[in-house]
Amino acid sequence: MSKFRWPAHFAILNNDCLWVMDEVQLMGPGLQTSAQLEAFRSRMGTVGNHFTIWMSATMDLTGINTVDHPLDMNYVRTLRLSSEDKVNMQVSSILEAKKTVRVSPVNLEKDEKKNGKAIAARIKEIHEPESLTLVIVNTVSRARAIFSELERMGDKTPIVLLHSHYRPSDRSLQYERIKQEDDLIVVSTQVVEAGADISSKNMITDLAPWPSMVQRFGRCNRRGEHSEATIEWLDPGIELDPKGVLPYEVDDLSHSRELIMNQSDGSPSAISRLSAQRPSKILPVIRRKDLVDLFDTTPDLLGNELDISRFIRANDNKDVFVFWRTIIDGTPNVTAAPSPEELCSVPIGDISKFVDKNDAWIWDHVVGKWSKILQGEARSVRPGQIILLDREKGGYSASRGWTGSEKDIPTAIENREGLRSDSLNSDAWSDTGWITLMDHTEHVIKEVEGLGTVIPPEHMDVLKEAAKWHDIGKAHEAFQNMILMDEGRRDAVWGKAPRQNGAQFFTTSKEGRKILRPYFRHELASALAYMARQGRSPTNDLIAYLIAAHHGKVRVTLRSVPSENGPDTSTLFARGVWDGDVISFPDMIGTDIILDLTPIRLGTSSWSNMSIRLRDRIDMGPFRLAYLETMLRIADWRASKKEAMA
């Protein structure tokens, strides 16, 4: 999503919500993070209630016993199968489902092509007609090698490949095939460990950490529908190579090997009797300081975002997201933001190799365009980034997912109707149709009132006042000039206008020259106008913050963009607003307001200091503050959407 929407999702996902964490043994550092967040919500306060449920067939309570979330068993409620549950016929058929566990006769080697051939041959030996054989391996490269070899061998039995590097629609089609076929071979990575309702008669699996092995066993004879079922595990040997066991660690696989070596019964009841205390690990733990630092979504001076992956993922397989569009003459004419259906997860190592040989682009939210990744700069790609690729350069197959091969040309999925890619310079909701600023303001106030059931009563007046002032900055001549351009509609102050392609914010000098105001943010002008007219107080500071934050582009930190220029070296400026600018709109504010940009300076009266005080107030905190700014944003979105449809 647009980075400017992060605060809204942060608010919705932490206030008045229930989190259900399923298969927590697979979450890595994310498990501790979920416990820490639950503790922070309790200590810092939220709007409405908040609860977290952790679920697992192999629950280890130490994972949620964290520094800020110490377990109090008098408070924690647990739900387990009772003795009466276990004798229920339907439950017992699952718990006692017969699954014979044995070591596979396949001898693994370092050469993945040889492994692919050997495993494929073994699959053909154990697969039974009119049944599903499931193969789960630890790496995409091994899965592809097996899949390719099975295709080469040729057979009437359909084959499905599953891994995490598919576009959502193609992945869904693969799962649909599994549901529809009675005679099938599925070659998969870890993606089937959770959230996949698959039941096989025969299984071959790589050795994996014990919680993963338990999950994989659960995909064989899942409901006890077969009188017999087999699970073969591939033994990597006693001497484990750290590189050869990736994405896992030697200690985890050694632990699993010890548990399974003499285990022939893979039924849930037998597996549950094993003493499976895992090797202890030191994992990164998010602390209060980290959370409040992340509340400020402003990039650092070099444009870098804080990396949160260490609090979520345990291994080094960090991915980026790619999508394909048709590129003409080497220049992307792409305005619509990619939809989730277009995105494909790709390992960062794979995309770096691909970008070294092919053109690729990353969205620059500052200048508002797709910027080409220069040759030799592929290593600068960071996890989580969205990368645009030329469809004609390939790299993707609907049946195989991401391949990186130029021979595989993906089908086009164009998000032509979606929102445009957002940037510091854009105002996506301002180009709907001709709506006066007065009318739009009244519409937003009405939408705030309509949210009365979810807005705390003590904050309703604050939000209505913020709604009244939220777009006053659009009366600034830079905004009016941008939407009017050469239009002769200067009989009103406009809040919305039809889209003006290539329009720029500008002021007009006494000589009639256009002076550009790049990065102009009307919401900052609105907040400064409110502060200049109403003065400073704890309540007024909150209103000013909500006004400035209603697009997610001016929040905790206030500073100019590195490439931004002011009128001269002595005038303060930030986000296209200059100290001494005038807001003139008699119908709403009476006399003109002169904007004061001194809050950009450091000190006790600075904008940043004001925002931090709000964030840290005992009666506010980051969760409630984000919630209030989101309520104003939602009211603005709803009003704008109705105006666009009118």
VEXDREN-2710 file (C-alpha; in Angstrom, 1 decimal):
% VEXDREN-2710
k/r/px/py/pz
1/MET/0.0/0.0/0.0
2/SER/1.0/3.6/-0.2
3/LYS/3.3/4.5/2.7
4/PHE/1.1/7.4/3.5
5/ARG/-1.7/5.0/4.5
6/TRP/0.4/3.2/7.1
7/PRO/-0.8/5.3/10.0
8/ALA/-4.5/4.5/9.2
9/HIS/-3.8/0.7/9.2
10/PHE/-1.8/1.0/12.3
11/ALA/-4.8/2.7/14.0
12/ILE/-7.4/0.2/12.8
13/LEU/-5.3/-2.8/13.6
14/ASN/-4.6/-1.8/17.2
15/ASN/-7.8/-0.2/18.5
16/ASP/-11.1/-2.1/19.2
17/CYS/-9.7/-5.3/17.7
18/LEU/-9.2/-9.0/18.2
19/TRP/-6.0/-10.6/17.0
20/VAL/-6.0/-14.4/16.4
21/MET/-2.5/-15.8/15.9
22/ASP/-2.7/-19.2/14.3
23/GLU/0.2/-21.7/14.1
24/VAL/2.3/-19.5/16.3
25/GLN/5.2/-22.0/16.3
26/LEU/5.8/-20.9/12.7
27/MET/5.9/-17.2/13.5
28/GLY/9.6/-16.8/14.5
29/PRO/10.2/-13.3/16.0
30/GLY/6.7/-12.3/15.1
31/LEU/5.4/-14.3/18.0
32/GLN/7.2/-12.2/20.6
33/THR/6.3/-9.1/18.6
34/SER/2.6/-10.0/18.9
35/ALA/3.0/-10.4/22.7
36/GLN/4.8/-7.2/23.0
37/LEU/2.2/-5.3/21.0
38/GLU/-0.5/-6.7/23.2
39/ALA/1.4/-5.4/26.2
40/PHE/1.9/-2.0/24.6
41/ARG/-1.8/-1.7/23.9
42/SER/-2.6/-2.4/27.6
43/ARG/0.0/0.0/28.9
44/MET/-0.5/2.9/26.4
45/GLY/-4.2/2.7/26.0
46/THR/-6.5/2.1/23.1
47/VAL/-10.0/3.2/21.8
48/GLY/-12.2/0.2/22.6
49/ASN/-11.1/-3.2/23.8
50/HIS/-8.2/-5.3/22.5
51/PHE/-7.5/-9.0/22.9
52/THR/-5.1/-11.6/21.4
53/ILE/-5.6/-15.3/21.0
54/TRP/-2.6/-17.5/20.3
55/MET/-3.3/-20.9/18.7
56/SER/-1.1/-23.9/18.1
57/ALA/-1.1/-27.7/18.2
58/THR/2.4/-27.5/19.8
59/MET/2.0/-24.5/22.0
60/ASP/5.1/-23.2/23.8
61/LEU/4.1/-20.5/26.3
62/THR/7.7/-19.2/26.5
63/GLY/7.2/-17.5/23.1
64/ILE/4.6/-15.1/24.6
65/ASN/6.4/-14.7/28.0
66/THR/8.3/-11.5/27.0
67/VAL/9.9/-8.6/28.8
68/ASP/6.8/-6.4/28.6
69/HIS/4.3/-9.3/28.5
70/PRO/5.2/-11.5/31.5
71/LEU/2.8/-14.4/31.7
72/ASP/0.4/-14.3/34.6
73/MET/-1.4/-17.7/34.6
74/ASN/-4.1/-16.2/36.7
75/TYR/-5.0/-13.9/33.8
76/VAL/-4.1/-16.1/30.8
77/ARG/-7.0/-18.4/29.8
78/THR/-6.1/-21.6/28.0
79/LEU/-8.3/-24.0/25.9
80/ARG/-7.2/-27.6/25.3
81/LEU/-8.8/-30.8/24.3
82/SER/-10.5/-32.5/27.3
83/SER/-10.5/-36.2/27.9
84/GLU/-14.2/-36.2/26.8
85/ASP/-13.2/-34.5/23.5
86/LYS/-10.5/-37.2/22.8
87/VAL/-12.9/-40.1/23.0
88/ASN/-15.3/-38.5/20.5
89/MET/-15.3/-40.6/17.4
90/GLN/-14.6/-37.8/15.0
91/VAL/-11.8/-36.4/17.1
92/SER/-10.2/-39.8/17.8
93/SER/-10.2/-40.7/14.1
94/ILE/-8.0/-37.6/13.5
95/LEU/-5.8/-38.1/16.6
96/GLU/-5.2/-41.8/15.8
97/ALA/-5.0/-41.5/12.0
98/LYS/-2.4/-44.0/10.8
99/LYS/0.7/-42.6/9.3
100/THR/3.8/-44.7/9.0
101/VAL/7.0/-42.7/9.3
102/ARG/10.2/-43.9/7.7
103/VAL/13.5/-42.6/6.3
104/SER/13.5/-42.1/2.5
105/PRO/15.9/-44.3/0.5
106/VAL/16.9/-41.2/-1.5
107/ASN/20.5/-40.1/-0.7
108/LEU/20.7/-36.3/-0.9
109/GLU/23.7/-34.6/-2.6
110/LYS/24.9/-31.1/-3.1
111/ASP/23.8/-31.1/-6.7
112/GLU/20.1/-30.0/-6.8
113/LYS/19.6/-31.4/-10.3
114/LYS/20.7/-34.8/-9.1
115/ASN/18.4/-34.5/-6.0
116/GLY/15.6/-33.5/-8.3
117/LYS/16.0/-36.6/-10.4
118/ALA/16.3/-38.9/-7.4
119/ILE/13.3/-37.5/-5.6
120/ALA/11.2/-37.4/-8.7
121/ALA/12.0/-41.1/-9.3
122/ARG/11.0/-41.9/-5.8
123/ILE/7.7/-40.0/-6.1
124/LYS/6.9/-42.2/-9.1
125/GLU/7.6/-45.3/-7.1
126/ILE/5.3/-44.4/-4.1
127/HIS/2.5/-42.6/-5.9
128/GLU/-0.7/-44.6/-5.9
129/PRO/-3.4/-44.0/-8.6
130/GLU/-6.5/-42.1/-7.6
131/SER/-4.7/-40.5/-4.6
132/LEU/-2.7/-37.4/-3.7
133/THR/1.0/-37.5/-3.1
134/LEU/2.5/-34.5/-1.4
135/VAL/6.1/-33.5/-1.6
136/ILE/7.3/-30.7/0.8
137/VAL/10.8/-29.4/0.4
138/ASN/12.6/-26.5/2.0
139/THR/13.7/-24.4/-1.0
140/VAL/12.0/-23.2/-4.1
141/SER/15.0/-24.3/-6.2
142/ARG/14.6/-27.9/-5.1
143/ALA/10.8/-27.8/-5.7
144/ARG/11.4/-26.5/-9.2
145/ALA/14.0/-29.1/-9.9
146/ILE/11.7/-31.9/-8.8
147/PHE/8.8/-30.4/-10.8
148/SER/10.9/-30.0/-13.9
149/GLU/12.1/-33.6/-13.7
150/LEU/8.6/-35.0/-13.2
151/GLU/7.5/-33.1/-16.3
152/ARG/10.4/-34.4/-18.3
153/MET/9.7/-38.0/-17.2
154/GLY/6.2/-37.6/-18.6
155/ASP/3.1/-39.3/-17.1
156/LYS/-0.7/-38.9/-17.1
157/THR/-0.7/-38.0/-13.4
158/PRO/-1.2/-34.2/-13.1
159/ILE/1.5/-32.2/-11.3
160/VAL/1.0/-29.0/-9.3
161/LEU/3.9/-26.8/-8.1
162/LEU/3.3/-24.6/-5.0
163/HIS/5.6/-21.9/-3.5
164/SER/5.3/-18.4/-2.2
165/HIS/6.4/-16.7/-5.4
166/TYR/3.1/-16.6/-7.4
167/ARG/0.7/-13.8/-8.1
168/PRO/-2.4/-14.3/-5.9
169/SER/-4.8/-15.3/-8.7
170/ASP/-2.4/-17.9/-10.1
171/ARG/-1.7/-19.3/-6.6
172/SER/-5.5/-19.7/-6.1
173/LEU/-5.8/-21.6/-9.4
174/GLN/-3.2/-24.0/-8.1
175/TYR/-5.1/-24.7/-5.0
176/GLU/-8.3/-25.1/-7.0
177/ARG/-6.6/-27.8/-9.0
178/ILE/-5.7/-29.6/-5.8
179/LYS/-9.4/-29.6/-4.7
180/GLN/-10.6/-30.8/-8.1
181/GLU/-8.1/-33.6/-8.9
182/ASP/-8.4/-37.1/-7.3
183/ASP/-5.1/-38.3/-8.9
184/LEU/-2.4/-35.7/-8.3
185/ILE/1.2/-35.1/-7.3
186/VAL/1.8/-31.8/-5.5
187/VAL/5.4/-30.4/-5.1
188/SER/5.5/-27.7/-2.6
189/THR/7.6/-25.6/-0.2
190/GLN/6.7/-24.6/3.3
191/VAL/3.6/-22.7/2.1
192/VAL/1.3/-25.7/2.8
193/GLU/2.3/-25.8/6.5
194/ALA/-0.4/-23.4/7.5
195/GLY/-3.7/-22.3/5.9
196/ALA/-3.8/-25.2/3.4
197/ASP/-6.5/-27.8/3.8
198/ILE/-4.6/-30.6/2.0
199/SER/-4.7/-34.3/2.8
200/SER/-2.3/-36.8/1.1
201/LYS/-2.1/-40.5/1.2
202/ASN/1.7/-40.5/0.7
203/MET/4.2/-37.8/1.6
204/ILE/7.9/-37.1/1.1
205/THR/9.4/-34.3/3.1
206/ASP/12.7/-32.6/3.7
207/LEU/13.8/-32.5/7.3
208/ALA/12.7/-29.2/8.9
209/PRO/12.5/-27.7/12.4
210/TRP/10.2/-29.8/14.6
211/PRO/7.2/-27.4/14.6
212/SER/7.3/-27.5/10.8
213/MET/7.5/-31.3/10.7
214/VAL/4.4/-31.5/12.9
215/GLN/2.6/-29.2/10.5
216/ARG/3.7/-31.3/7.5
217/PHE/2.6/-34.5/9.2
218/GLY/-0.8/-32.9/9.5
219/ARG/-1.1/-32.7/5.7
220/CYS/-1.0/-36.5/5.5
221/ASN/-4.1/-38.6/6.2
222/ARG/-5.5/-35.4/7.7
223/ARG/-8.9/-36.8/8.8
224/GLY/-8.0/-40.5/9.0
225/GLU/-9.8/-41.1/5.7
226/HIS/-7.1/-43.7/4.7
227/SER/-6.6/-47.0/6.5
228/GLU/-2.9/-46.6/5.7
229/ALA/-0.6/-43.7/4.8
230/THR/3.1/-43.1/4.7
231/ILE/5.5/-40.3/5.4
232/GLU/9.1/-40.5/4.1
233/TRP/11.6/-37.9/5.3
234/LEU/14.8/-37.0/3.5
235/ASP/17.8/-37.5/5.7
236/PRO/20.5/-34.8/5.1
237/GLY/22.9/-36.9/7.3
238/ILE/24.6/-36.3/10.6
239/GLU/27.1/-33.7/9.4
240/LEU/24.8/-30.8/8.5
241/ASP/26.2/-28.1/6.3
242/PRO/24.9/-24.6/7.4
243/LYS/24.5/-23.5/3.8
244/GLY/22.8/-26.8/2.9
245/VAL/20.1/-26.5/5.5
246/LEU/19.0/-23.0/4.6
247/PRO/16.6/-21.3/5.2
248/TYR/16.9/-23.1/8.6
249/GLU/19.6/-23.6/11.1
250/VAL/21.7/-26.6/11.9
251/ASP/20.6/-26.8/15.6
252/ASP/16.9/-26.9/14.6
253/LEU/17.4/-29.6/12.1
254/SER/19.6/-31.7/14.4
255/HIS/16.9/-31.5/17.0
256/SER/14.3/-32.7/14.6
257/ARG/16.5/-35.5/13.4
258/GLU/17.0/-36.8/16.9
259/LEU/13.2/-36.8/17.5
260/ILE/12.2/-38.5/14.3
261/MET/15.1/-41.0/13.8
262/ASN/13.3/-43.7/15.9
263/GLN/9.8/-42.6/15.4
264/SER/7.6/-44.8/13.1
265/ASP/4.2/-43.5/14.2
266/GLY/3.2/-40.1/12.8
267/SER/-0.3/-39.9/14.2
268/PRO/-1.1/-36.7/16.2
269/SER/-1.5/-38.6/19.4
270/ALA/1.9/-40.3/19.0
271/ILE/3.7/-37.0/18.0
272/SER/2.2/-35.2/21.0
273/ARG/3.8/-37.6/23.4
274/LEU/7.3/-36.7/22.2
275/SER/9.4/-34.3/24.3
276/ALA/10.0/-31.6/21.8
277/GLN/11.6/-28.8/23.8
278/ARG/13.3/-26.7/21.1
279/PRO/16.8/-25.2/21.3
280/SER/16.5/-21.7/22.9
281/LYS/17.3/-18.7/20.7
282/ILE/17.9/-15.1/21.3
283/LEU/15.5/-13.2/19.0
284/PRO/15.1/-9.4/18.4
285/VAL/12.4/-8.0/20.7
286/ILE/10.5/-4.8/19.8
287/ARG/10.5/-2.4/22.8
288/ARG/8.5/0.6/23.6
289/LYS/11.2/2.9/22.2
290/ASP/11.1/1.1/18.9
291/LEU/7.3/1.4/18.7
292/VAL/7.2/5.2/19.4
293/ASP/10.1/5.7/16.9
294/LEU/8.1/3.8/14.3
295/PHE/5.1/6.1/14.9
296/ASP/7.0/8.8/13.0
297/THR/6.6/7.6/9.4
298/THR/8.9/10.3/8.0
299/PRO/11.9/8.8/6.2
300/ASP/15.4/9.8/7.4
301/LEU/17.3/12.6/5.6
302/LEU/18.5/10.1/3.0
303/GLY/15.0/8.8/2.3
304/ASN/15.4/5.5/4.1
305/GLU/12.6/3.8/6.0
306/LEU/13.1/2.0/9.3
307/ASP/13.5/-1.8/8.7
308/ILE/11.0/-3.8/10.8
309/SER/11.7/-7.2/9.2
310/ARG/13.9/-8.3/12.2
311/PHE/10.8/-8.2/14.4
312/ILE/8.8/-10.4/12.0
313/ARG/11.0/-12.8/10.2
314/ALA/13.6/-15.2/11.4
315/ASN/15.5/-16.1/8.3
316/ASP/17.4/-14.1/5.6
317/ASN/14.9/-14.9/2.8
318/LYS/13.7/-11.4/2.6
319/ASP/11.5/-10.6/-0.4
320/VAL/10.5/-7.7/-2.6
321/PHE/7.3/-7.4/-4.6
322/VAL/7.3/-7.1/-8.4
323/PHE/4.6/-6.4/-10.9
324/TRP/4.6/-6.2/-14.7
325/ARG/3.3/-3.5/-17.1
326/THR/3.9/-2.9/-20.8
327/ILE/6.7/-0.4/-21.2
328/ILE/7.0/1.5/-24.4
329/ASP/10.3/3.1/-25.5
330/GLY/11.9/2.2/-22.2
331/THR/9.8/4.7/-20.2
332/PRO/7.1/3.6/-17.9
333/ASN/3.9/5.5/-18.5
334/VAL/2.3/4.0/-15.3
335/THR/-0.1/6.1/-13.2
336/ALA/-2.3/3.6/-11.5
337/ALA/-0.8/2.0/-8.4
338/PRO/-0.4/-1.8/-8.6
339/SER/-3.2/-3.8/-7.1
340/PRO/-2.6/-6.7/-4.7
341/GLU/-3.6/-9.1/-7.5
342/GLU/-0.6/-7.9/-9.6
343/LEU/2.1/-8.4/-7.0
344/CYS/4.5/-11.3/-6.9
345/SER/6.8/-11.9/-4.0
346/VAL/10.4/-12.5/-5.2
347/PRO/13.6/-13.3/-3.2
348/ILE/15.8/-10.2/-3.0
349/GLY/18.8/-12.2/-4.3
350/ASP/16.8/-13.3/-7.4
351/ILE/15.6/-9.8/-8.2
352/SER/19.1/-8.4/-7.8
353/LYS/20.4/-10.8/-10.5
354/PHE/17.4/-10.0/-12.7
355/VAL/17.8/-6.2/-12.4
356/ASP/21.5/-6.5/-13.3
357/LYS/20.5/-7.6/-16.8
358/ASN/17.1/-5.9/-17.2
359/ASP/15.5/-2.5/-16.6
360/ALA/13.5/-2.1/-13.5
361/TRP/11.9/0.8/-11.7
362/ILE/11.1/1.8/-8.1
363/TRP/8.4/4.3/-7.1
364/ASP/9.9/7.6/-5.8
365/HIS/7.3/8.9/-3.5
366/VAL/9.1/12.3/-3.2
367/VAL/9.1/13.2/-6.9
368/GLY/6.1/11.1/-7.8
369/LYS/7.5/8.9/-10.6
370/TRP/8.9/5.5/-11.3
371/SER/12.7/5.9/-11.1
372/LYS/15.0/3.5/-13.0
373/ILE/17.3/1.3/-10.9
374/LEU/20.7/2.1/-12.4
375/GLN/23.1/-0.6/-13.5
376/GLY/25.2/-1.6/-10.5
377/GLU/22.7/-0.4/-8.0
378/ALA/20.7/-3.6/-7.7
379/ARG/22.2/-4.2/-4.3
380/SER/20.4/-1.0/-3.0
381/VAL/17.1/-2.8/-3.3
382/ARG/15.5/-3.3/0.1
383/PRO/13.1/-5.9/1.4
384/GLY/9.4/-5.0/1.0
385/GLN/10.0/-2.6/-1.9
386/ILE/7.6/-2.7/-4.9
387/ILE/9.5/-3.0/-8.2
388/LEU/8.0/-2.4/-11.7
389/LEU/9.3/-4.7/-14.5
390/ASP/8.8/-4.7/-18.3
391/ARG/6.3/-7.4/-19.2
392/GLU/8.3/-8.2/-22.4
393/LYS/11.4/-9.0/-20.4
394/GLY/9.6/-11.9/-18.8
395/GLY/10.4/-13.6/-15.5
396/TYR/7.1/-15.2/-14.6
397/SER/5.0/-18.2/-15.5
398/ALA/1.4/-18.8/-14.4
399/SER/2.1/-22.5/-13.6
400/ARG/5.6/-22.0/-12.2
401/GLY/5.4/-18.6/-10.6
402/TRP/8.5/-16.4/-10.5
403/THR/11.3/-18.0/-12.7
404/GLY/13.5/-15.1/-13.6
405/SER/13.6/-16.5/-17.2
406/GLU/13.2/-14.1/-20.1
407/LYS/11.4/-16.9/-21.9
408/ASP/8.4/-16.8/-19.4
409/ILE/6.2/-13.8/-20.4
410/PRO/3.5/-13.0/-17.8
411/THR/0.0/-12.3/-18.8
412/ALA/-1.0/-8.7/-18.3
413/ILE/-3.0/-7.7/-15.2
414/GLU/-3.5/-3.9/-15.4
415/ASN/-5.0/-2.0/-12.5
416/ARG/-6.3/0.8/-14.7
417/GLU/-9.2/1.7/-12.3
418/GLY/-7.3/1.8/-9.1
419/LEU/-5.8/4.8/-7.2
420/ARG/-2.9/6.5/-8.7
421/SER/0.5/6.0/-7.1
422/ASP/0.8/8.4/-4.2
423/SER/3.6/10.9/-3.7
424/LEU/4.5/14.0/-1.6
425/ASN/3.4/16.2/-4.5
426/SER/0.0/14.5/-5.3
427/ASP/-3.5/15.2/-4.1
428/ALA/-5.4/12.2/-5.4
429/TRP/-8.8/13.1/-3.8
430/SER/-8.7/16.7/-5.1
431/ASP/-9.4/15.9/-8.7
432/THR/-12.9/14.6/-8.6
433/GLY/-15.1/17.4/-10.0
434/TRP/-15.9/21.1/-9.3
435/ILE/-16.7/21.3/-5.6
436/THR/-16.3/24.5/-3.6
437/LEU/-14.1/24.5/-0.5
438/MET/-17.1/25.6/1.6
439/ASP/-19.2/22.6/0.4
440/HIS/-16.5/20.1/0.8
441/THR/-15.8/21.3/4.4
442/GLU/-19.5/20.9/5.2
443/HIS/-19.5/17.4/3.7
444/VAL/-16.5/16.3/5.9
445/ILE/-18.1/17.7/9.1
446/LYS/-21.2/15.7/8.3
447/GLU/-19.2/12.6/7.8
448/VAL/-17.4/13.1/11.1
449/GLU/-20.8/13.4/12.8
450/GLY/-21.8/10.1/11.0
451/LEU/-18.9/8.4/12.7
452/GLY/-20.4/9.2/16.1
453/THR/-20.8/5.5/17.1
454/VAL/-17.0/4.9/16.8
455/ILE/-15.6/8.2/17.9
456/PRO/-15.1/8.7/21.7
457/PRO/-17.6/11.3/22.8
458/GLU/-14.9/13.4/24.5
459/HIS/-13.2/13.8/21.1
460/MET/-16.2/14.6/18.9
461/ASP/-15.9/18.3/19.2
462/VAL/-12.1/18.1/18.5
463/LEU/-12.7/16.2/15.3
464/LYS/-15.4/18.5/14.1
465/GLU/-13.2/21.5/14.7
466/ALA/-10.4/19.7/12.8
467/ALA/-12.8/18.9/10.0
468/LYS/-13.8/22.6/9.8
469/TRP/-10.2/23.6/9.3
470/HIS/-8.7/20.6/7.5
471/ASP/-8.7/22.0/4.0
472/ILE/-8.4/25.8/4.7
473/GLY/-4.9/25.6/3.2
474/LYS/-6.5/24.9/-0.2
475/ALA/-7.4/28.6/-0.2
476/HIS/-3.6/29.2/-0.6
477/GLU/-2.9/30.7/-4.1
478/ALA/-0.5/27.8/-4.9
479/PHE/-3.4/25.3/-4.6
480/GLN/-5.9/27.5/-6.4
481/ASN/-3.5/28.2/-9.2
482/MET/-2.8/24.5/-9.6
483/ILE/-6.4/23.3/-10.0
484/LEU/-7.5/26.4/-12.0
485/MET/-4.5/26.7/-14.3
486/ASP/-5.9/28.7/-17.2
487/GLU/-9.6/28.1/-16.2
488/GLY/-11.7/31.2/-15.8
489/ARG/-13.5/29.9/-12.7
490/ARG/-12.2/32.3/-10.1
491/ASP/-15.6/33.2/-8.8
492/ALA/-15.2/30.8/-5.9
493/VAL/-12.6/29.1/-3.7
494/TRP/-12.5/25.5/-5.0
495/GLY/-11.7/22.5/-2.9
496/LYS/-12.0/20.0/-5.8
497/ALA/-11.6/20.2/-9.6
498/PRO/-11.3/17.8/-12.6
499/ARG/-7.9/16.1/-13.0
500/GLN/-5.3/18.4/-14.5
501/ASN/-2.6/16.3/-16.0
502/GLY/0.8/17.8/-15.4
503/ALA/-0.5/20.5/-13.2
504/GLN/1.9/22.1/-10.7
505/PHE/1.6/24.2/-7.6
506/PHE/2.7/27.8/-8.2
507/THR/2.4/31.3/-7.1
508/THR/2.3/34.4/-9.3
509/SER/4.8/37.2/-8.9
510/LYS/3.9/40.9/-9.2
511/GLU/5.4/40.7/-12.7
512/GLY/3.0/37.8/-13.6
513/ARG/5.7/35.1/-13.5
514/LYS/4.9/31.6/-12.4
515/ILE/7.0/30.6/-9.3
516/LEU/6.8/26.9/-8.7
517/ARG/5.9/25.6/-5.2
518/PRO/6.9/21.9/-5.5
519/TYR/5.8/19.6/-2.6
520/PHE/3.1/22.1/-1.5
521/ARG/1.0/20.5/1.2
522/HIS/-2.3/22.2/1.8
523/GLU/-2.8/20.4/5.1
524/LEU/0.3/22.0/6.5
525/ALA/-1.0/25.4/5.5
526/SER/-4.3/24.5/7.1
527/ALA/-2.7/23.5/10.4
528/LEU/-0.5/26.6/10.5
529/ALA/-3.5/28.8/9.7
530/TYR/-5.4/27.2/12.6
531/MET/-2.5/27.7/15.0
532/ALA/-2.1/31.4/13.9
533/ARG/-5.8/32.1/14.5
534/GLN/-6.6/30.0/17.5
535/GLY/-3.3/30.0/19.4
536/ARG/-1.6/27.1/21.3
537/SER/-3.1/24.9/24.1
538/PRO/-3.2/21.1/24.6
539/THR/-6.5/20.9/22.8
540/ASN/-5.5/23.3/20.0
541/ASP/-2.3/21.4/19.5
542/LEU/-4.2/18.2/19.1
543/ILE/-6.5/19.8/16.5
544/ALA/-3.6/21.2/14.6
545/TYR/-1.9/17.8/14.5
546/LEU/-5.1/16.1/13.2
547/ILE/-5.5/18.8/10.5
548/ALA/-1.9/18.3/9.3
549/ALA/-2.0/14.5/9.5
550/HIS/-5.1/13.9/7.4
551/HIS/-3.2/12.8/4.4
552/GLY/-0.4/10.9/6.2
553/LYS/2.3/13.2/4.7
554/VAL/2.8/15.7/7.5
555/ARG/2.8/14.1/10.9
556/VAL/5.4/14.0/13.7
557/THR/8.4/15.5/11.9
558/LEU/8.2/18.8/10.0
559/ARG/11.0/19.6/7.6
560/SER/11.6/20.6/4.0
561/VAL/12.3/18.1/1.3
562/PRO/16.0/17.9/0.3
563/SER/15.4/19.1/-3.2
564/GLU/13.0/21.9/-2.1
565/ASN/13.8/25.6/-2.4
566/GLY/12.4/28.7/-0.7
567/PRO/12.0/32.2/-2.0
568/ASP/15.4/33.3/-0.5
569/THR/18.0/32.1/2.0
570/SER/16.5/33.9/5.0
571/THR/12.8/32.7/4.7
572/LEU/11.7/29.6/6.5
573/PHE/10.0/27.0/4.2
574/ALA/8.8/23.4/4.3
575/ARG/6.5/21.3/2.1
576/GLY/5.9/24.2/-0.3
577/VAL/4.7/26.6/2.4
578/TRP/6.8/29.7/3.0
579/ASP/6.9/31.8/6.2
580/GLY/4.7/34.8/5.7
581/ASP/2.3/33.2/3.2
582/VAL/-1.3/34.5/3.4
583/ILE/-4.5/32.5/3.5
584/SER/-7.4/34.6/2.2
585/PHE/-10.9/33.2/2.5
586/PRO/-13.3/35.7/4.1
587/ASP/-16.4/33.5/3.9
588/MET/-14.9/31.0/6.2
589/ILE/-12.1/32.6/8.2
590/GLY/-12.9/36.3/8.1
591/THR/-9.7/38.4/7.9
592/ASP/-6.6/37.1/6.2
593/ILE/-4.3/34.8/8.1
594/ILE/-0.5/35.1/7.9
595/LEU/1.3/31.8/8.2
596/ASP/4.1/31.4/10.8
597/LEU/6.6/28.7/10.0
598/THR/8.7/29.1/13.2
599/PRO/7.5/25.6/14.4
600/ILE/10.0/24.1/11.9
601/ARG/12.8/25.2/14.2
602/LEU/14.0/23.1/17.1
603/GLY/12.9/23.8/20.6
604/THR/10.1/23.4/23.1
605/SER/7.5/25.1/20.8
606/SER/8.6/23.2/17.7
607/TRP/6.1/21.1/15.7
608/SER/8.1/17.9/16.5
609/ASN/8.1/18.6/20.2
610/MET/4.3/19.3/20.1
611/SER/3.7/16.0/18.2
612/ILE/5.8/14.0/20.6
613/ARG/4.0/15.5/23.6
614/LEU/0.7/14.4/22.1
615/ARG/2.0/10.9/21.4
616/ASP/3.2/10.5/24.9
617/ARG/0.3/12.0/26.8
618/ILE/-1.1/9.6/29.4
619/ASP/-4.7/10.2/28.1
620/MET/-3.6/9.8/24.5
621/GLY/-0.7/7.6/23.5
622/PRO/0.3/6.5/20.0
623/PHE/-2.7/4.1/19.4
624/ARG/-5.4/6.6/20.3
625/LEU/-3.7/9.5/18.5
626/ALA/-3.4/7.4/15.3
627/TYR/-7.1/6.4/15.7
628/LEU/-8.2/10.1/15.9
629/GLU/-6.2/11.1/12.8
630/THR/-7.7/8.0/11.0
631/MET/-11.3/9.0/11.9
632/LEU/-10.7/12.4/10.2
633/ARG/-9.1/10.7/7.2
634/ILE/-12.0/8.3/6.9
635/ALA/-14.5/11.2/7.0
636/ASP/-12.5/13.0/4.3
637/TRP/-12.4/9.8/2.1
638/ARG/-16.1/9.2/2.5
639/ALA/-17.0/12.8/1.6
640/SER/-14.6/12.8/-1.4
641/LYS/-15.9/9.5/-2.7
642/LYS/-19.5/10.7/-2.5
643/GLU/-18.5/13.9/-4.3
644/ALA/-16.8/11.9/-7.0
645/MET/-19.9/9.8/-7.6
646/ALA/-22.3/12.8/-7.6
END
